Amino acid sequence: MPPKQQQGKGGKDTKGGKQGQKPTSSGGGKAKKKKWSKGKTRDKLNNLVFFDEETYAKFKKEVPNYRLITPSIVSERLKVRISLARRALSELEKHGAIKLVLKSSSQVVYTRNTKGTADS
């Protein structure tokens, strides 16, 4: 709220001094327009859609040794799509290399097979 202006004799403002002078700018007027940021952008993932020989060999060697195995973890570590990781993990489970812990509609959790308990 601007300060109240005092009135002198005759009812005129005593703000500016001389009448022909422009008032000094004390902060009003045009300010620079705020520039909006473009927002945070994530790097586009370039994950594999199919296994190549090198990645599939790495998958079969390393994944059965993980303690916690989910499609998200496999996708992140091997740079493959989650749909591909899901299919490959179900294949590993059929062969008995990993063991199913939890299966819900959205997430599947596996663990490694311990040497003492080899399921069928």
C-alpha positions as CSV (number, residue, x, y, z in Angstrom):
1,M,0.0,0.0,0.0
2,P,1.5,3.4,-1.0
3,P,2.2,5.9,1.8
4,K,-0.5,8.6,2.3
5,Q,0.2,11.9,0.7
6,Q,0.2,15.0,2.9
7,Q,-1.7,18.1,1.9
8,G,-0.1,21.5,2.4
9,K,-1.7,24.9,2.3
10,G,-4.3,25.4,-0.4
11,G,-5.0,21.7,-0.8
12,K,-2.2,20.9,-3.2
13,D,0.2,17.9,-3.0
14,T,3.6,18.7,-1.8
15,K,5.1,15.5,-3.2
16,G,7.2,16.4,-6.2
17,G,8.7,19.8,-5.5
18,K,8.6,21.7,-8.9
19,Q,5.5,21.1,-11.0
20,G,7.3,20.9,-14.4
21,Q,9.6,18.1,-13.2
22,K,9.0,14.4,-13.8
23,P,8.7,12.4,-10.6
24,T,11.7,10.2,-9.9
25,S,11.1,6.5,-10.5
26,S,11.3,4.7,-7.2
27,G,10.8,1.1,-8.2
28,G,7.6,1.2,-10.3
29,G,7.4,0.8,-14.1
30,K,8.2,-2.1,-16.4
31,A,10.2,-4.9,-14.8
32,K,11.7,-7.7,-16.7
33,K,9.2,-10.5,-17.5
34,K,9.8,-13.7,-15.6
35,K,11.1,-16.4,-17.8
36,W,9.6,-19.8,-17.1
37,S,11.9,-22.9,-17.0
38,K,11.2,-25.7,-19.4
39,G,10.8,-28.1,-16.4
40,K,12.9,-31.0,-15.5
41,T,13.6,-33.3,-18.5
42,R,14.6,-36.9,-18.2
43,D,17.1,-38.5,-20.5
44,K,15.4,-40.9,-23.0
45,L,16.3,-44.5,-22.2
46,N,17.7,-46.5,-25.1
47,N,17.0,-50.0,-23.8
48,L,17.2,-53.1,-25.9
49,V,14.0,-54.6,-27.3
50,F,15.6,-58.0,-28.0
51,F,18.5,-59.8,-26.4
52,D,21.7,-59.9,-28.3
53,E,24.1,-62.8,-27.6
54,E,26.3,-60.9,-25.3
55,T,23.5,-59.5,-23.1
56,Y,21.7,-62.9,-23.0
57,A,24.8,-64.6,-21.8
58,K,25.3,-61.9,-19.1
59,F,21.6,-62.4,-18.1
60,K,21.9,-66.1,-17.7
61,K,25.1,-65.8,-15.8
62,E,24.5,-62.9,-13.4
63,V,20.7,-62.7,-12.8
64,P,20.4,-66.1,-10.9
65,N,23.0,-64.8,-8.4
66,Y,21.0,-61.7,-7.5
67,R,19.3,-61.8,-4.0
68,L,16.3,-59.8,-5.1
69,I,15.2,-60.1,-8.7
70,T,12.4,-58.0,-10.3
71,P,11.9,-57.0,-13.9
72,S,12.8,-53.4,-12.9
73,I,16.1,-54.4,-11.5
74,V,17.0,-56.5,-14.5
75,S,15.9,-53.7,-16.9
76,E,18.0,-51.2,-15.1
77,R,21.2,-53.3,-14.8
78,L,21.2,-54.9,-18.3
79,K,19.6,-52.0,-20.2
80,V,16.7,-54.0,-21.6
81,R,13.0,-53.2,-21.7
82,I,10.9,-54.3,-18.8
83,S,8.6,-56.4,-21.0
84,L,11.7,-58.4,-22.2
85,A,12.9,-58.8,-18.6
86,R,9.5,-60.1,-17.5
87,R,9.5,-62.8,-20.2
88,A,13.1,-63.8,-19.6
89,L,12.6,-64.1,-15.8
90,S,9.6,-66.3,-16.3
91,E,11.8,-68.5,-18.5
92,L,14.5,-68.7,-15.9
93,E,11.8,-69.7,-13.4
94,K,10.6,-72.6,-15.6
95,H,14.2,-73.9,-15.8
96,G,14.5,-73.7,-12.0
97,A,17.3,-71.1,-11.9
98,I,15.3,-68.7,-9.8
99,K,12.4,-69.0,-7.3
100,L,9.2,-67.0,-7.3
101,V,8.5,-65.2,-4.0
102,L,5.5,-62.9,-4.8
103,K,3.3,-62.4,-7.8
104,S,0.8,-59.6,-8.0
105,S,-0.9,-58.1,-11.0
106,S,1.6,-55.3,-11.3
107,Q,4.9,-56.7,-9.8
108,V,6.7,-60.0,-9.7
109,V,9.5,-60.7,-7.2
110,Y,12.0,-63.6,-7.5
111,T,15.0,-64.7,-5.5
112,R,17.9,-66.9,-6.2
113,N,17.7,-70.6,-5.7
114,T,19.8,-71.7,-2.7
115,K,21.9,-74.8,-3.2
116,G,20.2,-76.7,-0.5
117,T,16.6,-76.2,-1.9
118,A,16.4,-77.1,-5.5
119,D,12.7,-77.1,-6.5
120,S,11.5,-79.7,-9.0
